[in-house]
Amino acid sequence: MTDSDPPVDELAAAIADNTAARGVDLWAVDTLGLSATKWADMTDRDPTTVARNVRRARDD
């Protein structure tokens, strides 16, 4: 990906490289700069699940 890719392309690439939830969580944390806790609050999910998804996506 390049700096000129629109966010939707980044999201699509993240999902393609990982399972959907992991890819979206990784994108929200790494690209948007949200904390796992903030993203979990925004998506009404458990923060430990989001943090685990981010760790696993980075390990993939």
Secondary structure, 3 states (H helix, E strand, C coil): CCCCCCHHHHHHHHHHHCCHHHHHHHHHHHHCCCCHHHHHHHCCCCHHHHHHHHHHHHHC
